[in-house]
Every structure is written in structure tokens, then in C-alpha cells.
Amino acid sequence: MSPQTQGTTQDEQAIRRVAAEFVGAWNKNDAKALAACFSSDGDLINPAGRVARNRSEIEKLLTDEQNGLFKGSRITMPQKHLRFLKPDIALADYEFEISHMRGADGKESSMRGLVSSLFRKDGESWLIAACRPYVAASLPGSQR
């Protein structure tokens, strides 16, 4: 087994900045800025299973979300783990909480979950190449 690749402090900070930009854009309901955090060929599968396979599709998905259930919502997304797979590829895990969501009935709710994001370095920039947010479900027969 090969040893884990170590990222530079600058690379770690750059990845944290992209995540902070994502959170800031979410909290402004700015789908265009959210999509800008992704590489042009990035992909996103949301917790409902909707798939977007490039930045344009990602922006459409996020626009739909930000104009619907997540309009006016707030997100927090602390990083829990960062692992460099190669000098230009990193996997980051986050916990998230989205508050101030409003359903069709107008009732406010919140959601907690996990996000795994694969980051890729292109030149000096780090962008999200793949993102998988999910909400944990109880397994049949388990007590959560």
C-alpha cells in the first residue's frame, strides 16, 4: 500500500477557501457562485438523487434548489477530514446543517447530513470535481 500523499499548507488553505466560498454563496442563495466552486466537468448528486454532470447542469440544479425548498436557508459546513490522494486530488468530508428551509406548507425545518467532495487542482486553483451530500437513513432493524 502506498503512503498517503501530503498536501501543502497552501493547498489545504485553498480547499478551505473553496468550501467557505460555497457556504457564503449558499447563504446568499447565489446559485451561479455556488456552481463556480465546481470544475467545468464537475458533477453533483444531491440527496434526492438528482444528477448534474457539468457546471451548467450543476448551476441549473442549484438554481432550482435555491428558488425552492432552500430559498432563504442557511448552511454551516465544518470540515471533518481532508485527505490528499495525489498532490492534485483531495477528498474532503464535511458535516452540514441547513436551517430555515421552508416546505410547501410554509413550515420551517432543518436538515443535517454529510458531504464528501473530491477536489482537483487545476493550475493554482482547487475546484470541486465531484460532490456527494447525503442524509443518513436508518437501516431496517437498526436503532439510531
C-alpha positions as CSV (number, residue, x, y, z in Angstrom):
1,M,0.0,0.0,0.0
2,S,1.4,3.4,-0.9
3,P,1.8,6.1,1.8
4,Q,-0.8,8.9,2.0
5,T,0.1,11.9,0.0
6,Q,0.6,15.1,2.0
7,G,-0.8,18.3,0.7
8,T,0.9,21.6,1.3
9,T,-0.4,24.1,3.8
10,Q,-1.3,26.4,0.8
11,D,-3.3,23.6,-0.8
12,E,-5.2,22.9,2.4
13,Q,-6.0,26.6,2.8
14,A,-7.1,26.8,-0.8
15,I,-9.5,23.9,-0.3
16,R,-10.9,25.5,2.9
17,R,-11.4,28.8,0.9
18,V,-13.5,27.0,-1.7
19,A,-15.6,25.4,1.0
20,A,-16.0,28.9,2.6
21,E,-17.0,30.4,-0.7
22,F,-19.6,27.6,-1.2
23,V,-21.1,28.4,2.3
24,G,-21.1,32.1,1.6
25,A,-22.8,31.7,-1.8
26,W,-25.4,29.3,-0.3
27,N,-26.2,31.8,2.4
28,K,-26.8,34.4,-0.3
29,N,-28.8,32.0,-2.4
30,D,-26.4,32.6,-5.2
31,A,-26.6,29.5,-7.5
32,K,-24.1,31.0,-10.0
33,A,-21.4,31.5,-7.3
34,L,-22.2,28.0,-5.9
35,A,-21.6,26.5,-9.3
36,A,-18.4,28.4,-9.7
37,C,-16.9,26.3,-6.9
38,F,-17.1,23.3,-9.3
39,S,-14.8,22.4,-12.1
40,S,-16.3,22.7,-15.6
41,D,-16.6,18.9,-15.8
42,G,-17.6,18.5,-12.2
43,D,-20.6,16.6,-11.0
44,L,-23.1,16.7,-8.2
45,I,-25.6,14.1,-7.0
46,N,-28.0,15.7,-4.4
47,P,-29.5,13.8,-1.5
48,A,-32.7,13.2,-3.6
49,G,-30.7,11.5,-6.3
50,R,-30.8,14.3,-8.9
51,V,-27.6,14.2,-11.0
52,A,-25.8,17.1,-12.6
53,R,-22.8,16.3,-14.8
54,N,-21.2,19.6,-15.7
55,R,-21.0,23.2,-14.3
56,S,-24.0,24.3,-16.4
57,E,-26.2,21.4,-15.1
58,I,-24.9,22.0,-11.6
59,E,-26.0,25.6,-11.8
60,K,-29.4,24.6,-13.0
61,L,-29.8,22.1,-10.2
62,L,-28.7,24.6,-7.6
63,T,-30.9,27.3,-9.0
64,D,-33.9,25.0,-8.7
65,E,-33.0,24.2,-5.1
66,Q,-32.2,27.8,-4.2
67,N,-35.5,29.0,-5.6
68,G,-37.4,26.2,-3.9
69,L,-37.0,24.4,-0.6
70,F,-33.7,26.1,0.2
71,K,-34.7,29.7,-0.6
72,G,-33.6,31.8,2.3
73,S,-31.9,28.9,4.0
74,R,-28.6,29.0,5.8
75,I,-25.9,26.3,5.8
76,T,-23.0,25.5,8.1
77,M,-20.4,23.0,6.8
78,P,-17.5,22.3,9.1
79,Q,-14.8,20.1,7.6
80,K,-14.2,16.9,9.4
81,H,-11.5,15.3,7.3
82,L,-9.1,16.1,4.4
83,R,-7.1,13.5,2.7
84,F,-4.8,14.1,-0.3
85,L,-4.9,11.1,-2.7
86,K,-2.4,12.7,-5.0
87,P,-0.7,16.1,-5.0
88,D,-3.6,17.5,-7.2
89,I,-6.5,15.4,-5.8
90,A,-8.0,15.6,-2.4
91,L,-11.1,14.2,-0.6
92,A,-12.8,16.3,2.0
93,D,-15.6,15.2,4.3
94,Y,-17.9,17.7,5.9
95,E,-20.9,17.7,8.3
96,F,-23.6,20.1,7.2
97,E,-26.7,21.6,8.7
98,I,-29.2,23.6,6.6
99,S,-31.6,25.7,8.6
100,H,-34.5,27.9,7.7
101,M,-35.8,25.6,5.0
102,R,-39.5,26.1,4.1
103,G,-41.7,23.4,2.7
104,A,-44.7,23.9,0.5
105,D,-46.8,24.3,3.7
106,G,-44.5,27.2,4.8
107,K,-43.4,25.4,7.9
108,E,-39.7,25.9,8.7
109,S,-37.4,22.9,9.1
110,S,-33.8,22.0,9.1
111,M,-31.6,19.1,7.7
112,R,-28.4,17.6,8.8
113,G,-26.1,15.4,6.8
114,L,-22.7,14.6,5.4
115,V,-20.9,15.7,2.3
116,S,-17.9,14.1,0.6
117,S,-16.3,16.3,-2.0
118,L,-13.5,15.4,-4.4
119,F,-11.3,18.4,-5.1
120,R,-9.0,18.7,-8.1
121,K,-6.2,21.2,-8.6
122,D,-6.0,23.0,-11.9
123,G,-3.0,25.2,-12.1
124,E,-3.1,27.1,-8.8
125,S,-6.9,26.7,-8.3
126,W,-8.7,24.0,-6.4
127,L,-12.3,23.2,-7.5
128,I,-14.8,20.6,-6.6
129,A,-14.7,17.8,-9.2
130,A,-17.4,15.7,-7.5
131,C,-19.8,16.3,-4.6
132,R,-22.0,13.8,-2.8
133,P,-24.2,15.3,0.0
134,Y,-26.3,12.8,1.8
135,V,-28.6,12.5,4.8
136,A,-28.2,9.3,6.8
137,A,-31.1,7.0,6.9
138,S,-31.9,4.3,9.5
139,L,-31.2,0.8,8.3
140,P,-34.0,-1.7,8.6
141,G,-33.9,-3.3,12.1
142,S,-31.4,-0.8,13.4
143,Q,-31.9,1.7,16.3
144,R,-30.5,5.1,15.6
